[in-house]
Amino acid sequence: MSPNRTSARLQAARTRIPEQRADSSGLRTLVVGAGAAGTALVRDLDRTPEFGLTPVGVLDDDPTKAGRDVSGSPVLGPLADLTALALAHHAQVVVLAIPGLPHQRVRELATAAAAAGAAVRYLPSFLSALRREVVGSDLRTLDVNRLIGRQEVHVVSPDVRTVIEGRRILVTGAGGSIGSELCRQVQAFGPAELYMLDHDESNLHRLQLDIWGEALLTDESLVIADIRDRPRIQQIFRDLRPEVVFHAAAHKHLPLLERHPSEAVKSNVLGTDHLVEAALATGVERFVLISTDKAADPTSVLGASKRLAELIVQANARDARNLGTGVFAAVRFGNVLGSRGSLLSVLEEQLRSGGPVTVTHPDVTRFFMTIEEAVGLVLEAGRMAEGGEVFVLDMGEPVRIVDLVHNFAEQVQLGADEVEIRYTGLRAGEKLNEALFSDTEERLPTAHPRIYATAANATGVEDLAGGLTALYGAATGNADPVVRDCLAALLPGYKSAPTRPPALATPYPDGF
């Protein structure tokens, strides 16, 4: 349904939003389902403002409920109008509160919400809602504002459609947590084609099943390839002619990459170089690299490899801008809650198994964001980029890991005596505190009040080509010590991590 639809029903529904809710500081929320579960949810959200969700309306397919109030919120229309109604009422969150919805229907509704730029939450079950039971296996029921130490930011705007609709889109690393969520949200904006590239066939099978409810693996949209394989990447770009590329493929686990720096270079640096080269050669309109806050003044192989990937994008963005061709930019963000292998998923498993929760250091802090914020930032960067920027979301103050553990344990109803914290010490290459910008980068405002950018940084760019040639030679030969030396030569200020990280001072108490 067209977002521009302005039927009498939508116009009338706008006037029925209770004033006290419209003025609330909570995220504007549509509840899907006017049954018992939805009614209980709307009532509870009204009574519990600390949840951070303010209901502004309810959707239901029962025509007899149209125009009625559900615990003070108007029934605005049927589920088929979700996108239009979310846009009309500036909804920031859509909560699906119909127990037992088929998986395919859930996916359709989630896609419709994403098309309006709204994050999606799920009510795990009617009984859980009534009993107030928060289960660790459903992370989306948690109050993420308490976990990340700030209000969740509504990032993506409907204007993203102008970049995606009717275009051929390629997502690399499509089977990963960020890549798969990108695919779901991109699909909602009506691309002409969505090509999902991953080197892992199991990831692609799972992704297709998740998006379309079936996975016959016969669709041309699935692309098996390794970004390290330059001829294969060139072939894919020649054949598919993507117009917009979101590059999410990467190695990302810091301790592993400290032990295997050649592998980090092959995927994170050389792989990015292959993609940028192919994008330039085939006239890609927009190319967005997904980076990490560890690239700011890097102290780890992971951070160094991603900073070099940023520099490759920035250097080629300058050339592309001079030639009047494509736009190349990067997005940098911190830890993503709910992503595979993220802190929260590891924490959940440790709590579930009854073992101690491992934290590197009592004072270690990190920046956190939700996966919806992360993907919204990537899509907005694709829209706003003019070439060479590194975009960063304003993520407020960093959060102490210990505080996050405490908040998480409280929300899954675990007492202080049920959780043991064991401090393991910082690992090689890890920082006690991350930064979003390096000391040499200027924080620049953008059209979005919560998104900042850095301009193209010339540091190291002039000698980038020669330094990369030496780096690639060392990595191809798996000469890890030489790889570390090459990284240090390419990135002024970067020093290879010490063989042994700093030891923990003692004593530090276990538990709460």
VENFEN-V738533 format. One record per residue. N is the residue number from 1. PHI is phi in radians with two decimals (NA if undefined). Layout:
{{N;PHI} {N;PHI}}
This chain:
{{1;NA} {2;-1.17} {3;-1.09} {4;-1.48} {5;-1.04} {6;-2.30} {7;-1.17} {8;-1.07} {9;-1.12} {10;-1.17} {11;-1.12} {12;-1.16} {13;-1.13} {14;-1.03} {15;-1.38} {16;-1.74} {17;-1.30} {18;-1.02} {19;-1.06} {20;-1.12} {21;-1.38} {22;-1.06} {23;-1.59} {24;-1.20} {25;-1.46} {26;-1.28} {27;-1.20} {28;-1.17} {29;-2.21} {30;-1.76} {31;-1.84} {32;-1.63} {33;2.07} {34;-1.83} {35;-1.43} {36;-1.09} {37;-1.14} {38;-1.12} {39;-1.09} {40;-1.10} {41;-1.15} {42;-1.04} {43;-1.05} {44;-1.22} {45;-1.14} {46;-1.11} {47;-1.41} {48;-2.20} {49;-1.08} {50;-1.16} {51;-1.14} {52;1.40} {53;-2.12} {54;-1.97} {55;-1.17} {56;-2.06} {57;3.00} {58;-2.25} {59;-2.00} {60;-2.77} {61;-1.48} {62;-1.33} {63;-1.12} {64;-1.27} {65;-1.63} {66;-1.04} {67;1.48} {68;-1.40} {69;-1.78} {70;-2.04} {71;0.87} {72;1.63} {73;-1.86} {74;-1.30} {75;-1.40} {76;-1.53} {77;2.86} {78;-1.42} {79;-1.10} {80;-1.11} {81;-1.65} {82;-0.98} {83;-1.09} {84;-1.12} {85;-1.21} {86;-1.10} {87;-1.18} {88;-1.10} {89;-1.85} {90;0.92} {91;-1.19} {92;-1.78} {93;-2.41} {94;-2.11} {95;-1.87} {96;-1.51} {97;-2.14} {98;-2.06} {99;-1.07} {100;1.40} {101;-1.09} {102;-1.01} {103;-0.96} {104;-1.12} {105;-1.18} {106;-1.04} {107;-1.12} {108;-1.09} {109;-1.19} {110;-1.10} {111;-1.14} {112;-1.11} {113;-1.15} {114;-1.08} {115;-1.13} {116;-1.69} {117;1.34} {118;-1.78} {119;-1.30} {120;-2.03} {121;-2.14} {122;-2.18} {123;-1.47} {124;-1.10} {125;-2.94} {126;-1.08} {127;-1.09} {128;-1.07} {129;-1.13} {130;-1.22} {131;-1.47} {132;1.10} {133;-1.55} {134;-1.77} {135;-1.81} {136;-1.08} {137;-1.29} {138;-1.98} {139;-1.12} {140;-1.28} {141;-1.52} {142;-1.37} {143;-1.40} {144;-1.19} {145;-1.05} {146;-1.17} {147;-1.28} {148;-1.58} {149;1.32} {150;-2.90} {151;-1.27} {152;-1.08} {153;-1.70} {154;-1.43} {155;-1.73} {156;-1.24} {157;-2.07} {158;-1.03} {159;-1.12} {160;-1.00} {161;-0.97} {162;-1.14} {163;-1.56} {164;-1.83} {165;-1.01} {166;1.33} {167;-1.95} {168;-1.54} {169;-1.99} {170;-2.07} {171;-2.03} {172;-1.59} {173;1.09} {174;-1.11} {175;-1.46} {176;-1.37} {177;-1.14} {178;-1.23} {179;-1.05} {180;-1.19} {181;-1.19} {182;-1.04} {183;-1.07} {184;-1.06} {185;-1.32} {186;-1.07} {187;-1.00} {188;-1.22} {189;-1.68} {190;1.24} {191;-1.20} {192;-1.13} {193;-2.54} {194;-2.14} {195;-1.70} {196;-1.97} {197;-1.85} {198;-2.74} {199;-1.54} {200;-1.84} {201;-1.18} {202;-1.15} {203;-1.06} {204;-1.16} {205;-1.07} {206;-1.14} {207;-1.15} {208;-1.12} {209;-1.10} {210;-1.21} {211;-1.42} {212;-1.93} {213;1.36} {214;-2.63} {215;-2.51} {216;-1.41} {217;1.08} {218;-1.84} {219;-1.39} {220;-1.20} {221;-1.27} {222;-1.56} {223;-2.23} {224;-1.58} {225;-2.89} {226;-1.90} {227;-1.16} {228;-1.29} {229;-1.56} {230;-1.07} {231;-1.05} {232;-1.15} {233;-1.12} {234;-1.09} {235;-1.10} {236;-1.08} {237;-1.19} {238;-1.15} {239;-1.38} {240;-1.60} {241;0.87} {242;-1.10} {243;-1.76} {244;-2.32} {245;-2.17} {246;-1.94} {247;-1.76} {248;-1.89} {249;-1.22} {250;-3.03} {251;-1.48} {252;-2.38} {253;-1.53} {254;-0.98} {255;-1.10} {256;-1.13} {257;-1.26} {258;-1.10} {259;-1.43} {260;-2.31} {261;-1.12} {262;-1.09} {263;-1.18} {264;-1.07} {265;-1.16} {266;-1.05} {267;-1.52} {268;-1.34} {269;-1.79} {270;-1.10} {271;-1.05} {272;-1.11} {273;-1.03} {274;-1.04} {275;-1.18} {276;-1.13} {277;-1.04} {278;-1.17} {279;-1.11} {280;-1.12} {281;-1.19} {282;-1.92} {283;1.30} {284;-1.05} {285;-1.31} {286;-2.47} {287;-2.32} {288;-2.13} {289;-1.58} {290;-1.66} {291;-2.00} {292;-2.54} {293;-1.14} {294;-1.21} {295;-1.36} {296;-1.42} {297;0.82} {298;-1.14} {299;-2.13} {300;-2.17} {301;-1.07} {302;-1.00} {303;-1.08} {304;-1.13} {305;-1.16} {306;-1.31} {307;-1.16} {308;-1.13} {309;-1.07} {310;-1.06} {311;-1.10} {312;-1.08} {313;-1.11} {314;-1.16} {315;-1.11} {316;-1.30} {317;-1.10} {318;-1.11} {319;-1.15} {320;-1.11} {321;-1.14} {322;-1.12} {323;-1.55} {324;1.23} {325;-1.78} {326;-1.37} {327;-1.92} {328;-2.12} {329;-2.64} {330;-2.34} {331;-2.21} {332;-2.11} {333;-2.57} {334;-1.61} {335;-1.15} {336;-1.87} {337;-1.26} {338;1.64} {339;-1.38} {340;-1.08} {341;1.45} {342;-1.33} {343;-0.96} {344;-1.14} {345;-1.18} {346;-1.16} {347;-1.06} {348;-1.03} {349;-1.11} {350;-1.15} {351;-1.18} {352;-1.11} {353;-1.40} {354;1.42} {355;-1.45} {356;-1.21} {357;-1.51} {358;-1.62} {359;-2.25} {360;-1.18} {361;-2.73} {362;-1.06} {363;-1.86} {364;-1.20} {365;-2.19} {366;-2.54} {367;-1.53} {368;-2.17} {369;-2.57} {370;-1.43} {371;-1.16} {372;-1.16} {373;-1.09} {374;-1.06} {375;-1.20} {376;-1.05} {377;-1.11} {378;-1.10} {379;-1.16} {380;-1.13} {381;-1.07} {382;-1.05} {383;-1.38} {384;-1.49} {385;-1.04} {386;-1.97} {387;2.23} {388;1.65} {389;-1.31} {390;-2.01} {391;-1.58} {392;-2.41} {393;-1.38} {394;-1.22} {395;-1.82} {396;1.16} {397;-1.52} {398;-1.10} {399;-1.88} {400;-1.18} {401;-1.02} {402;-1.08} {403;-1.13} {404;-1.10} {405;-1.07} {406;-1.05} {407;-1.11} {408;-1.10} {409;-1.06} {410;-1.07} {411;-1.27} {412;-1.71} {413;1.08} {414;-1.84} {415;-1.39} {416;-1.04} {417;-1.37} {418;-1.67} {419;-2.13} {420;-1.92} {421;-1.84} {422;-2.05} {423;-1.55} {424;-1.85} {425;1.60} {426;-1.07} {427;-1.57} {428;-0.92} {429;1.57} {430;-1.41} {431;-1.69} {432;-1.22} {433;-2.33} {434;-1.50} {435;-2.21} {436;-1.57} {437;-2.24} {438;-1.36} {439;-1.14} {440;-1.70} {441;-1.76} {442;-1.67} {443;-1.44} {444;-1.95} {445;-1.28} {446;-2.21} {447;-1.17} {448;-1.68} {449;-1.14} {450;-1.95} {451;-2.06} {452;-2.00} {453;-2.52} {454;-2.02} {455;-1.37} {456;-0.98} {457;-1.78} {458;-1.37} {459;-1.01} {460;1.45} {461;-1.24} {462;-1.05} {463;-1.75} {464;-1.13} {465;-1.06} {466;-1.15} {467;-1.14} {468;-1.19} {469;-1.04} {470;-1.16} {471;-1.10} {472;-1.14} {473;-1.09} {474;-1.16} {475;-1.18} {476;-1.08} {477;-1.50} {478;0.96} {479;-1.59} {480;-1.00} {481;-1.05} {482;-1.19} {483;-1.01} {484;-1.09} {485;-1.12} {486;-1.14} {487;-1.08} {488;-1.14} {489;-1.21} {490;-1.36} {491;-2.09} {492;-0.97} {493;1.70} {494;-1.41} {495;-2.19} {496;-1.03} {497;-1.07} {498;-1.13} {499;-1.00} {500;-2.08} {501;-1.23} {502;-1.00} {503;-1.36} {504;-1.22} {505;-1.26} {506;-2.22} {507;-1.63} {508;-2.16} {509;-1.24} {510;-1.50} {511;1.28} {512;-1.39}}
